[in-house]
Amino acid sequence: MLRHALSLSLLIATLLTSIVPASKANAYSVDDPVVVNMVEGGMAGMLANVKAAPFYKLDLTYSGGHGELCLAGYAVMKVHHDKNNPVVRRGVEAALSFLNMLNNAQQRNFPGGENKTLYTVSTAVLVLAEVDRKKYRPQLKLYEKFLRQDRESHGGYSYPGDRKGDVSQTQYAVLALWTLDRAGIAVDYKGVQATIGWLLRVQDPSGGWPYLAEDPGSMTRIKQGGLTPSMAVAGGSALMIAADILEVWGEAMAEGKTGIVGLPKSVKLFQEDLVEDETSSDKPGYDPAPIRQAIDDCQRYLSISANSPDPAKVQSAWPYYQLYTLERYESFREVIMGDDYREMAGWYDIGVNYLKGKEQKGRGWPGQSYTTSSVSSSFAMLFLIRGTKKAIEQEAEGALRGGRELPGDTTKIRVDGGQIKGEPVAEAVTDLLDMLEGDDPSALEGKSLPEDMKLSDDPKTRKAQIGRLERLVRGSSSYQARRVAARVLGQSDEIRVVPSLIFALDDPDTRVRTYARDGLRFISRKFEGFDMKIEPGKRQDYGELRRAQREWRNWYLTMDPGYIFLTQ
């Protein structure tokens, strides 16, 4: 996050010499044992350093120390989804503490230069929304207020006192705004519209972006100084993320990409009390044509910028930071381009191999250029697990219309044809769903449920019941609700629920994983399954888990060859 031009040009350039179909480009995947072992090693290193001081001070709002802790908490939460992990807890504490400092009048006069306030605000939003967007809603709204006020009049973001606009800072501000919007918190949509305009104006005629930009004031591009491939992917990702906030491409990220078979397109969001959706249903529009053209131009710039075939020889101040930027760029481009998407050849493989060469004896990655090992490891792990792609998939898989969050309490959702109605259907499973989605799903704990619980025989009602159960097992914050949903789905004998049960194999709760595994065995009639030993109170073997998920996906594709698993 240094103010100087970020220079991983050669590393990124090696990725860009050719374009190939996404399905054939990479030898590695997030499930590969090599990748899994590196991620687990990074986790072990971060846990070992959980009490270590960040590189920057914690008593200065603008120094960036709190942002380091927030970033680490976000990365660990993305990997293991455990809000009680010490690294995650420390990240949340840092986000809350930083907000108190930010609201202190004496801290408001931030100096220029190496001011990392905006980076810290952005990472604080990421960790709080990832851990519990409902619980931390008040804090997230205060952070949104800061982002609203900090935007420059031209639409970009920059260091205090520097009016030009900084592409690096802008990309993180936009990522935070996207996260807030997905959490149901209204952001300054006209401001986002202005940010899109600024990013389009400051793109170089070649298709790249600079670190610090000169705004020509019109859509006629001018020559920008200090272009690098790393800033090209930063500018391109910021542009695509901002456009998605305004739903420039409609509902492409929600409809048809949920991973839930048979999810009715008519289902829309219903939220109440503390989970109300404040986002606008009438966001300002933006013509997608110039945005698509800008990304095409960026790809053209990247495709002719190759300088080195060997990423291990590349020298850079911020290699891990920039790898995560690249992952973000590819993840959003994949969604936005749809069937037209062709990934940059081998980009993930080259990143994996680069990280293999820099790993610290299986315990994460070294700190460098004013960062600690935890910061380097956070960016590296987010790259390896495809952190941005996971964020997009979470919004799609657990989403209703427009990619919004499923409410914690969906008691009022009833699907009847093309409408949502508010009265429950008087059937046993529907009544059970009302309890699971109610204010106190823990009331079910310790109570006996009928072993012969059956879904409705009416196709329409059954479809709605399955949809609600799938949403619970994928996204409920209550482990009791996820347990019951996994159990009933596993007993349903419905082949279409297999993707949701595969998803639930990764649940942090042992019993949810057990119900999901046993349900898959029952539905498939493969009673020996694909291994995956589960022992209460013991940590799940991560490699075995990923292998089981991969085998179950492969089996399901023999049943439904056209199905696309977003999480593979």
C-alpha positions in Angstrom: 0.0 0.0 0.0 3.0 2.3 -0.4 2.4 5.5 -2.2 5.0 4.8 -4.8 3.9 3.1 -8.1 3.2 -0.6 -7.3 5.6 -2.6 -9.3 4.8 -6.2 -9.8 4.7 -5.5 -13.5 6.9 -8.4 -14.5 5.1 -10.9 -12.4 1.6 -10.0 -13.7 3.0 -9.5 -17.2 4.1 -13.1 -17.4 0.5 -14.1 -17.0 -0.8 -12.2 -19.9 0.9 -13.4 -23.1 -2.1 -15.4 -24.2 -5.8 -15.9 -23.6 -7.3 -19.4 -23.3 -10.6 -21.0 -22.2 -11.0 -20.8 -18.5 -11.7 -24.5 -18.1 -8.3 -25.5 -19.5 -6.0 -22.8 -18.3 -4.9 -23.8 -14.8 -3.4 -27.0 -13.5 -3.9 -26.0 -9.8 -7.2 -25.4 -8.1 -8.2 -24.3 -4.6 -8.7 -28.0 -3.7 -5.2 -29.1 -4.8 -3.2 -30.5 -1.9 -0.3 -28.2 -2.7 -2.7 -25.2 -2.3 -4.5 -26.6 0.7 -1.2 -27.2 2.5 0.1 -23.7 1.8 -3.2 -22.2 3.1 -3.1 -24.3 6.2 0.5 -23.4 6.8 -0.4 -19.7 6.4 -3.1 -20.2 9.0 -0.7 -21.9 11.4 1.8 -19.0 11.0 -0.9 -16.4 11.6 -2.2 -18.2 14.8 1.4 -18.4 16.1 1.8 -14.6 15.6 -1.7 -13.7 16.8 -0.3 -11.5 19.6 2.5 -10.0 17.6 2.4 -6.2 17.2 1.6 -4.9 13.7 4.3 -3.1 11.7 2.5 0.2 12.1 1.5 1.8 15.4 -1.9 1.4 16.9 -2.1 4.8 18.7 -2.2 6.8 15.4 -5.4 6.7 13.3 -3.6 7.3 10.1 -0.7 4.8 10.5 -2.4 1.6 9.4 -1.8 -0.7 12.3 -5.5 -1.4 12.8 -5.9 -2.1 9.1 -3.2 -4.8 9.4 -5.2 -6.6 12.1 -8.5 -6.2 10.2 -7.0 -7.7 7.1 -5.7 -10.7 9.0 -9.0 -11.3 10.6 -10.8 -11.1 7.3 -8.5 -13.5 5.6 -8.7 -16.1 8.4 -12.5 -15.7 8.5 -12.6 -16.4 4.7 -10.5 -19.5 5.1 -12.2 -21.2 8.1 -15.4 -19.2 8.8 -14.7 -19.3 12.6 -15.6 -16.0 14.3 -14.1 -17.3 17.5 -10.7 -17.7 16.0 -8.2 -15.5 17.9 -7.0 -13.8 14.7 -10.6 -13.0 13.7 -11.5 -11.7 17.2 -8.5 -9.5 17.1 -9.4 -8.2 13.7 -13.0 -7.3 14.9 -11.6 -5.6 18.0 -9.3 -3.6 15.8 -12.2 -2.5 13.5 -14.3 -1.4 16.5 -11.4 0.3 18.2 -10.4 2.1 15.0 -14.0 3.4 14.6 -13.8 5.0 18.1 -10.6 6.7 17.1 -12.0 7.8 13.8 -14.9 9.5 15.6 -12.6 11.3 18.0 -12.6 15.0 16.9 -8.9 15.2 17.7 -8.1 12.5 15.2 -9.9 14.1 12.3 -7.0 16.2 11.0 -5.1 13.5 9.2 -1.7 14.4 7.8 -0.9 13.8 4.1 1.8 11.5 2.9 1.7 7.9 4.0 -1.8 8.1 5.4 -3.5 4.7 5.5 -6.8 5.7 7.0 -8.8 4.7 3.9 -7.2 1.3 3.7 -8.0 0.7 7.3 -11.6 1.8 6.9 -12.0 -0.6 3.9 -10.5 -3.6 5.7 -12.6 -2.9 8.8 -15.7 -3.0 6.6 -14.6 -6.3 5.1 -14.0 -8.0 8.5 -17.1 -6.8 10.2 -19.4 -7.6 7.3 -17.8 -11.1 6.9 -18.1 -11.9 10.6 -21.6 -10.6 11.3 -23.1 -8.0 9.1 -26.3 -7.9 11.2 -24.6 -7.5 14.6 -22.2 -4.8 13.3 -24.7 -3.0 11.2 -24.4 0.3 13.2 -20.6 0.3 12.9 -20.8 -0.5 9.2 -23.1 2.4 8.7 -20.7 4.8 10.4 -17.9 3.5 8.1 -20.1 4.1 5.1 -20.5 7.7 6.3 -16.7 8.1 6.3 -16.4 6.7 2.7 -19.2 9.0 1.6 -17.3 12.0 2.9 -13.8 11.0 1.8 -14.6 10.7 -1.9 -13.0 13.5 -4.0 -15.3 15.7 -6.1 -14.0 14.1 -9.3 -15.2 10.7 -8.0 -11.9 9.0 -7.1 -10.2 8.6 -3.7 -6.7 9.9 -2.7 -4.4 10.7 0.2 -5.4 13.8 2.3 -4.2 16.9 0.4 -3.7 15.1 -2.9 -6.5 15.9 -5.2 -5.4 13.9 -8.2 -6.9 10.6 -7.3 -5.2 7.3 -6.4 -6.2 4.2 -8.3 -4.8 1.9 -5.5 -6.9 3.6 -2.8 -9.9 3.8 -5.0 -10.0 0.1 -5.6 -10.2 -0.6 -1.8 -12.8 2.0 -1.2 -15.0 0.6 -4.0 -14.6 -3.0 -2.6 -15.8 -1.7 0.8 -18.8 0.0 -0.8 -19.6 -3.2 -2.7 -19.5 -5.1 0.6 -21.7 -2.5 2.4 -24.3 -2.6 -0.5 -24.4 -6.4 -0.2 -24.9 -6.1 3.5 -28.1 -4.1 2.8 -26.6 -0.7 3.7 -27.3 2.1 1.4 -24.2 3.9 0.0 -23.8 7.0 -2.0 -24.9 5.6 -5.4 -24.5 8.9 -7.2 -21.0 9.0 -5.8 -20.3 5.4 -7.1 -21.6 6.7 -10.5 -19.0 9.5 -10.3 -16.3 7.0 -9.4 -17.1 5.0 -12.6 -16.8 8.1 -14.6 -13.5 9.0 -13.1 -12.0 5.6 -13.7 -13.1 5.7 -17.3 -11.6 9.2 -17.8 -8.2 8.4 -16.3 -7.6 5.2 -18.3 -4.6 5.6 -20.5 -5.2 5.4 -24.3 -3.3 2.1 -24.2 -5.8 0.6 -21.8 -3.8 0.6 -18.6 -4.3 2.7 -15.5 -1.7 4.7 -13.5 -1.1 4.9 -9.8 -1.8 8.6 -9.5 -4.1 9.9 -12.3 -4.5 13.0 -14.3 -8.2 13.7 -14.9 -8.7 15.2 -18.4 -12.2 16.2 -17.5 -13.7 14.4 -20.4 -13.9 11.0 -21.9 -11.1 11.8 -24.3 -8.2 9.8 -22.8 -4.9 11.4 -22.3 -1.4 9.9 -21.7 -1.0 8.9 -18.1 2.4 8.5 -16.4 3.6 5.5 -14.4 1.5 2.7 -16.0 2.1 -0.8 -14.7 0.1 -4.0 -15.2 -0.5 -4.2 -11.5 -2.3 -0.8 -11.6 -4.2 -2.0 -14.8 -5.8 -4.8 -12.9 -6.4 -2.5 -9.9 -8.2 0.0 -12.1 -10.1 -2.6 -14.0 -11.3 -4.4 -10.9 -12.4 -1.1 -9.3 -14.4 -0.3 -12.4 -16.1 -3.7 -12.6 -16.9 -3.7 -8.8 -18.3 -0.1 -9.0 -20.4 -1.1 -12.0 -21.8 -4.1 -10.1 -22.8 -1.9 -7.2 -25.1 -0.1 -9.6 -26.2 -3.4 -11.1 -25.1 -2.3 -14.5 -25.4 -5.9 -15.8 -28.8 -6.4 -14.2 -29.2 -9.5 -12.1 -26.5 -11.6 -13.7 -24.7 -12.2 -10.4 -27.9 -13.5 -8.7 -30.3 -15.2 -11.2 -29.1 -18.5 -12.6 -25.9 -18.5 -10.5 -27.2 -19.4 -7.1 -26.1 -23.0 -7.1 -29.6 -23.9 -5.9 -31.5 -25.9 -8.4 -35.0 -24.7 -9.1 -34.7 -21.4 -7.2 -37.7 -19.4 -8.4 -36.7 -16.2 -10.3 -39.6 -14.4 -8.7 -38.1 -14.7 -5.2 -37.2 -11.3 -3.9 -35.8 -10.0 -0.7 -37.9 -9.6 2.5 -36.1 -8.2 5.5 -37.4 -6.8 8.7 -36.3 -5.2 12.0 -32.5 -5.1 12.2 -31.9 -6.8 8.8 -33.9 -4.3 6.7 -32.5 -3.7 3.2 -31.8 0.1 2.9 -30.3 -0.2 -0.5 -32.0 1.6 -3.3 -34.1 -0.2 -5.8 -33.8 2.7 -8.2 -30.0 3.1 -8.5 -28.6 5.5 -11.1 -27.8 3.7 -14.3 -24.7 3.6 -16.4 -24.3 2.5 -20.0 -22.4 -0.8 -19.8 -20.9 -0.4 -23.3 -18.0 2.0 -22.3 -17.3 -0.2 -19.3 -17.0 -3.3 -21.3 -14.9 -1.4 -23.8 -12.6 -0.2 -21.0 -12.1 -3.8 -19.8 -11.4 -5.0 -23.4 -8.9 -2.2 -23.7 -7.3 -3.2 -20.4 -7.0 -6.8 -21.6 -5.4 -5.6 -24.8 -2.9 -3.6 -22.8 -2.1 -6.6 -20.6 -1.7 -9.0 -23.4 1.2 -7.1 -24.9 3.0 -6.3 -21.7 4.9 -9.6 -21.1 8.4 -9.1 -19.9 9.5 -12.2 -18.1 8.7 -15.9 -18.2 9.9 -16.5 -14.7 7.9 -15.0 -11.8 10.5 -16.2 -9.2 12.9 -13.7 -10.6 10.6 -10.7 -10.2 11.5 -8.1 -7.6 8.6 -6.2 -6.1 7.8 -4.3 -3.0 4.2 -5.6 -2.8 3.9 -9.0 -4.5 1.2 -10.5 -2.1 -0.9 -7.4 -2.2 -0.8 -7.4 -6.0 -1.6 -11.1 -6.4 -4.8 -10.5 -4.5 -5.6 -7.6 -6.8 -5.1 -9.9 -9.8 -7.5 -12.5 -8.2 -10.1 -9.8 -7.7 -9.8 -8.6 -11.3 -10.2 -12.1 -12.7 -13.1 -13.0 -10.4 -15.2 -10.0 -11.4 -14.3 -10.3 -15.1 -15.4 -13.9 -15.1 -18.8 -13.0 -13.7 -19.3 -9.9 -15.8 -18.1 -11.3 -19.1 -20.2 -14.5 -18.7 -19.9 -16.8 -21.8 -17.4 -14.4 -23.4 -14.9 -14.8 -20.5 -11.5 -16.1 -21.4 -9.1 -16.0 -18.5 -5.5 -14.9 -18.7 -3.6 -18.0 -19.4 -2.2 -19.8 -16.3 -2.5 -16.8 -14.0 -3.5 -18.9 -11.0 -0.8 -21.5 -11.6 1.9 -18.8 -11.9 0.7 -17.2 -8.7 0.7 -20.5 -6.9 4.2 -21.3 -8.0 5.4 -17.9 -7.0 4.0 -18.3 -3.5 5.5 -21.8 -3.3 8.9 -20.3 -3.9 8.4 -17.6 -1.2 6.8 -19.8 1.5 8.5 -19.9 5.0 8.9 -23.6 5.7 5.2 -24.2 5.5 4.3 -21.4 7.9 3.1 -18.6 5.7 5.0 -15.8 3.9 7.6 -13.3 5.1 6.9 -9.7 5.8 8.6 -7.2 3.5 8.4 -3.5 2.5 6.8 -2.3 5.8 4.6 -5.3 6.4 4.5 -8.2 8.7 4.3 -11.9 7.9 0.6 -11.8 8.8 -0.1 -9.2 6.2 1.8 -11.1 3.5 0.1 -14.3 4.5 -3.3 -12.7 4.4 -3.0 -11.5 0.9 -1.4 -14.8 -0.2 -4.2 -16.9 1.3 -6.9 -14.7 -0.2 -5.3 -15.3 -3.6 -5.0 -19.0 -3.0 -8.6 -19.6 -1.8 -9.9 -17.3 -4.5 -11.2 -14.9 -1.8 -13.0 -12.5 -4.2 -14.7 -15.4 -6.0 -15.9 -16.8 -2.7 -17.3 -13.4 -1.8 -19.2 -13.2 -5.1 -20.5 -16.8 -4.6 -21.6 -16.2 -1.1 -23.7 -13.3 -2.4 -25.1 -15.5 -5.2 -25.6 -18.7 -3.2 -27.2 -17.0 -0.2 -28.9 -14.4 -2.2 -32.3 -13.4 -3.5 -32.9 -10.7 -6.1 -30.0 -8.3 -6.8 -27.5 -10.4 -4.8 -28.7 -9.2 -1.4 -28.1 -11.1 1.8 -30.6 -13.6 3.0 -32.2 -12.2 6.2 -31.5 -14.0 9.4 -35.2 -14.3 9.9 -37.1 -15.2 6.8 -40.3 -16.3 8.5 -42.5 -14.2 6.3 -41.1 -15.5 3.0 -43.7 -17.7 1.2 -43.5 -18.5 -2.5 -46.8 -18.9 -4.2 -46.5 -19.0 -8.0 -44.8 -15.7 -8.9 -45.7 -13.9 -5.6 -44.5 -13.8 -2.1 -47.1 -14.1 0.6 -47.0 -13.6 4.3 -49.1 -16.4 5.7 -47.6 -19.8 6.5 -48.8 -23.0 4.8 -50.1 -25.3 7.5 -47.9 -28.3 6.9 -45.4 -30.0 9.3 -42.2 -29.1 7.4 -43.4 -25.6 6.8 -44.2 -25.2 10.5 -40.7 -26.5 11.2 -39.2 -24.0 8.9 -41.1 -21.2 10.7 -39.3 -22.3 13.9 -35.9 -22.5 12.2 -36.3 -19.1 10.7 -37.8 -17.5 13.8 -36.3 -15.4 16.5 -35.0 -18.3 18.5 -34.0 -21.3 16.5 -32.0 -22.5 19.5 -35.4 -23.5 21.1 -35.2 -26.6 18.9 -32.0 -27.7 20.6 -32.4 -30.9 22.6 -35.9 -31.5 21.3 -36.8 -34.7 19.4 -37.8 -34.3 15.7 -39.9 -36.9 13.9 -37.6 -39.4 12.1 -40.1 -39.6 9.2 -40.4 -35.9 8.6 -41.5 -35.6 5.0 -41.7 -32.8 2.5 -45.0 -31.9 0.9 -46.3 -34.0 -1.9 -47.5 -30.9 -3.7 -44.8 -30.0 -6.2 -45.1 -26.2 -5.7 -45.0 -26.4 -1.9 -42.3 -29.0 -2.0 -40.2 -26.8 -4.2 -40.6 -23.8 -1.9 -39.8 -26.0 1.2 -36.6 -27.3 -0.4 -35.6 -23.8 -1.4 -36.0 -22.6 2.2 -34.1 -25.5 3.6 -31.3 -25.0 1.1 -31.0 -21.3 2.0 -30.9 -22.3 5.7 -28.2 -24.9 5.3 -26.1 -22.5 3.2 -26.5 -19.2 5.0 -28.2 -19.4 8.4 -26.3 -17.9 11.3 -27.8 -20.5 13.6 -26.1 -23.8 13.7 -29.3 -25.4 15.1 -31.1 -24.3 12.0 -28.4 -25.6 9.7 -28.4 -28.9 11.5 -32.1 -29.5 11.0 -32.0 -28.3 7.4 -29.1 -30.6 6.5 -30.9 -33.5 8.1 -34.2 -33.0 6.4 -32.5 -32.3 3.0 -30.5 -35.5 3.5 -33.7 -37.5 4.0 -35.5 -35.9 1.1 -34.1 -38.4 -1.5 -34.1 -35.4 -3.9 -31.1 -35.4 -6.3 -31.4 -31.7 -6.8 -30.3 -30.9 -3.2 -26.9 -32.6 -3.7 -25.1 -29.3 -4.4 -26.3 -27.8 -1.2 -25.3 -30.9 0.8 -21.8 -30.8 -0.8 -21.6 -27.1 0.3 -22.6 -28.1 3.8 -19.7 -30.6 4.1 -17.6 -27.5 4.8 -19.8 -26.3 7.7 -18.0 -25.4 10.9 -20.5 -27.5 12.9 -19.6 -31.2 13.2 -23.2 -32.4 13.2 -24.1 -30.3 10.1 -21.2 -32.0 8.3 -22.3 -35.4 9.4 -25.9 -34.9 8.3 -24.7 -33.6 4.9 -22.3 -36.5 4.4 -24.8 -39.1 5.4 -27.5 -37.5 3.3 -25.2 -37.6 0.2 -24.6 -41.3 0.8 -28.3 -42.0 1.1 -29.4 -40.0 -1.9 -26.6 -41.4 -4.1 -27.0 -44.9 -2.7 -23.2 -44.9 -2.4 -23.3 -45.9 1.3 -19.6 -46.0 1.7 -19.4 -42.5 0.3 -16.0 -40.9 -0.4 -14.4 -41.3 2.9 -14.4 -38.1 5.0 -14.1 -39.2 8.6 -15.9 -36.9 11.1 -15.0 -37.1 14.8 -16.9 -34.8 17.3 -14.6 -32.4 19.0 -11.7 -33.0 16.5 -10.6 -30.7 13.8 -11.7 -31.7 10.3 -8.9 -32.8 8.0 -9.0 -30.1 5.4 -7.4 -32.1 2.6 -9.8 -35.0 3.1 -12.8 -32.6 3.2 -11.8 -31.0 -0.1 -11.2 -34.4 -1.7 -14.7 -35.6 -0.6 -16.3 -32.4 -2.0 -14.4 -32.9 -5.3 -15.5 -36.6 -5.6 -19.1 -35.7 -4.8 -19.1 -32.9 -7.4 -17.7 -35.4 -10.0 -20.4 -37.9 -9.1 -23.2 -35.3 -9.4 -21.9 -34.2 -12.8 -22.6 -37.7 -14.0 -26.3 -37.1 -13.1 -26.4 -33.5 -14.3 -23.5 -32.9 -16.8 -24.6 -29.3 -17.4 -24.5 -28.2 -13.8 -21.9 -25.5 -12.9 -20.4 -25.6 -9.4 -19.4 -22.0 -8.6 -17.3 -23.1 -5.6 -15.0 -25.6 -7.3 
